[in-house]
Amino acid sequence: MRCNNDYTTPSLPYRISSVWYRHARVYGSDFLSNAFPPFLEPLIFLAGLGIGFGAYVQTIGTINYILFLASGIIVTSSMYTAAFECTYGTFIRLEFDNVYDGMLGAPLSPNDLIVGEILFAGTKGFFFALAVLIVTWLLGIINTPLSIVAALVGFLCGVMFATLSMWITSLVKNINHFNFYFTGLLSPMFLFSGTVFPVENLPKAIRWVAEAVPLTHVVRMARAFCVPEGLSSYLLIDLLYCTIFILITGFLAVNGLKKRMID
């Protein structure tokens, strides 16, 4: 007697979206405590620096300093939320909660899990960039029509730091080692990537380093859409940099985490 098996493996988009949906459900189960602190932090930073430095620094070039600061902070919120999601979040799911073991029991591959998680981190980057952007609209700081595109840059920023963070996670054996990543890389990057003051004002040697790190490029892209007459052809180079960065770190993250999941 022949047994008919009508089971078919779900499509790739369905598998990836199911991973995204699982993370969204978990995140939304305690939405207020998950979302409020990361949303509030950049606004506190904007208020503190805006009130403090704003009294002494009126403009950066031809741009009002508060506008300069706000347009950069939009994507730094994306950077931090994606980095936390794909370091501590991924590590806990991998090592402590054994979430991936259960998910791999479904018709999901390690690639599906990693790509779905990266897209979820990018979505969080978009959400927080949009939330900060809306507040700056309401305060009258940013009012250019194209500024909505800065939220999409937030998604790009989230994906970029998700791939970087997941690659770091694939190398980390102790959760406390993430302190080196946040303190030694992300915090200096935040200060020297054109968020608080222009990269052009840095010493030449530090300027080269600033151009090599990813945050500089998304800050410049977001600011270009928030500042009148900020668009230029140079933004295509920034976009190319981000694309290459995602491909390289994404490849490293997928291969590194696949080994850990299988082991």
C-alpha positions in Angstrom: 0.0 0.0 0.0 1.4 3.4 -1.0 1.3 6.3 1.4 0.6 9.7 -0.1 2.6 12.5 1.5 1.1 15.9 0.6 3.5 17.8 2.9 5.5 20.5 1.2 8.2 22.7 2.7 7.0 26.3 3.2 8.4 28.8 0.9 11.5 30.8 1.8 9.6 34.1 2.3 7.1 32.3 4.6 9.9 30.7 6.7 11.7 34.0 7.2 8.5 35.9 7.9 7.5 33.3 10.5 10.8 33.9 12.4 10.1 37.7 12.2 6.6 37.2 13.4 7.7 35.0 16.3 10.1 37.7 17.5 7.5 40.4 17.0 5.0 38.5 19.1 7.5 38.1 22.0 8.6 41.7 21.8 5.0 42.9 21.7 4.0 40.8 24.8 5.7 43.4 27.0 5.8 46.3 24.5 5.9 49.3 26.9 8.9 48.2 28.9 10.6 47.0 25.8 10.0 50.1 23.7 9.8 53.0 26.1 13.5 53.1 27.4 15.1 52.9 23.9 12.7 55.5 22.6 13.3 57.9 25.6 17.1 57.7 25.6 17.8 59.6 22.4 15.2 62.2 23.3 17.0 62.8 26.7 20.3 63.0 24.8 18.8 65.5 22.4 17.3 67.6 25.2 20.6 67.5 27.2 23.0 68.4 24.4 20.5 70.7 22.7 19.9 72.8 25.8 23.6 72.6 26.9 25.6 73.0 23.7 22.7 74.9 22.0 23.4 77.9 24.2 27.0 78.1 22.9 26.8 76.6 19.4 24.1 78.2 17.3 24.9 76.7 14.0 27.1 74.1 12.3 28.0 75.7 9.0 24.6 76.9 7.8 22.6 74.3 9.8 21.0 75.1 13.1 22.8 73.0 15.8 19.5 71.5 17.2 18.6 70.4 13.7 22.1 69.0 13.1 21.9 67.0 16.4 18.3 65.7 15.9 19.0 64.5 12.3 21.9 62.4 13.5 20.2 61.0 16.6 17.4 59.5 14.4 19.7 56.6 13.3 21.8 56.2 16.5 18.6 54.9 18.1 18.4 52.3 15.3 22.0 51.4 15.9 21.6 50.7 19.6 18.3 48.8 19.4 19.6 46.5 16.6 22.9 46.0 18.5 21.1 45.0 21.7 18.7 42.7 19.9 21.4 40.8 18.0 23.9 40.6 20.9 22.3 40.0 24.2 19.0 38.9 22.6 20.6 36.5 20.2 23.0 35.1 22.8 20.3 34.4 25.3 18.1 32.7 22.7 21.1 30.7 21.6 22.8 29.7 24.9 20.3 30.1 27.8 16.7 29.7 26.5 17.6 27.2 23.7 15.0 28.9 21.5 16.8 28.0 18.3 16.8 24.3 19.2 13.0 24.3 19.2 12.8 26.4 16.1 15.1 24.2 14.1 12.7 21.3 14.9 10.3 23.1 12.6 11.0 23.2 8.8 13.4 26.1 9.3 17.1 26.2 8.5 19.8 28.2 10.4 19.8 30.6 7.5 16.1 31.3 7.9 16.5 32.0 11.6 19.4 34.4 11.1 17.9 36.3 8.2 14.6 36.6 10.0 16.3 37.9 13.0 18.3 40.5 11.0 15.1 41.7 9.4 13.4 42.0 12.7 16.2 44.1 14.1 16.0 46.2 10.9 12.3 46.7 11.6 13.0 47.8 15.1 15.5 50.2 13.7 12.8 51.6 11.4 10.3 51.9 14.3 12.6 53.8 16.6 13.9 56.0 13.9 10.3 56.9 12.9 9.3 57.5 16.6 12.2 59.9 17.2 11.5 61.6 13.8 7.8 62.1 14.7 8.8 63.8 18.0 11.2 66.1 16.1 8.3 66.9 13.7 6.0 67.8 16.6 8.7 70.0 18.2 9.2 71.8 14.9 12.9 70.8 14.7 12.6 68.9 11.4 10.1 69.9 8.9 11.4 68.9 5.4 9.0 66.7 3.4 11.8 64.2 2.5 12.6 63.6 6.2 10.3 60.6 6.2 13.0 58.8 4.2 15.3 59.1 7.2 13.1 56.4 8.9 14.0 54.1 6.0 17.7 54.9 6.6 16.9 53.7 10.2 15.9 50.4 8.7 19.1 50.2 6.8 21.1 51.1 9.9 19.3 48.5 11.9 20.1 45.8 9.3 23.7 46.9 9.1 24.3 46.8 12.9 22.3 43.5 13.1 24.7 41.7 10.8 27.7 43.2 12.6 26.3 42.3 16.0 25.4 38.8 15.0 28.9 38.2 13.7 30.2 39.5 17.1 27.8 37.2 18.8 29.1 34.2 16.9 32.5 34.9 18.3 31.5 35.6 22.0 31.6 32.8 24.5 30.7 34.8 27.6 27.8 37.3 27.7 29.9 39.8 29.7 32.2 40.2 26.8 29.6 42.3 25.0 30.7 45.1 27.2 33.8 45.4 25.1 31.7 45.7 22.0 29.4 48.4 23.3 32.0 50.4 25.3 34.9 49.9 22.9 33.2 50.2 19.5 29.6 51.6 19.6 30.2 54.4 22.1 33.2 55.9 20.4 31.4 55.4 17.0 28.5 57.4 18.4 30.7 60.3 19.3 33.0 60.4 16.3 30.6 59.6 13.4 29.2 63.1 12.8 26.2 62.8 15.3 27.3 65.5 17.7 29.8 67.4 15.6 30.9 67.3 12.0 33.4 64.7 10.9 35.2 67.4 8.9 36.3 69.1 12.1 38.2 66.0 13.3 42.0 65.6 12.9 42.8 64.0 9.6 43.9 60.6 11.1 40.7 60.3 13.1 38.6 61.4 10.1 39.9 58.4 8.1 38.8 56.1 10.9 35.4 57.9 11.1 34.8 57.3 7.4 35.7 53.6 7.8 33.0 52.9 10.4 29.4 52.3 9.4 27.5 54.8 11.6 29.1 57.8 9.8 27.4 56.8 6.5 23.9 56.3 7.8 24.1 59.5 9.9 25.1 61.4 6.7 22.3 59.8 4.7 19.6 60.5 7.4 20.8 64.1 7.8 20.7 64.7 4.1 16.9 64.0 4.0 16.3 66.2 7.1 18.2 69.3 6.1 17.0 71.6 3.3 19.2 71.1 0.2 21.1 68.3 1.9 21.0 65.8 -0.9 24.1 65.1 -3.0 25.5 62.5 -5.3 28.0 61.5 -2.5 25.1 59.7 -0.8 25.4 57.0 -3.4 28.8 56.2 -2.1 27.4 56.0 1.4 24.7 53.6 0.1 27.3 51.5 -1.7 29.3 51.3 1.5 26.3 50.1 3.5 25.4 47.5 0.9 28.9 46.0 0.9 29.2 46.2 4.7 25.9 44.3 5.1 27.0 41.6 2.6 30.3 41.0 4.2 29.2 41.0 7.9 26.0 39.2 6.9 28.1 36.4 5.4 30.4 36.2 8.5 27.3 36.2 10.8 25.5 33.4 8.9 28.5 31.2 8.8 29.6 31.8 12.3 26.2 31.3 13.9 25.4 28.3 11.8 28.4 26.5 13.2 27.3 27.3 16.8 23.7 26.2 16.1 24.8 22.9 14.6 27.4 22.3 17.4 
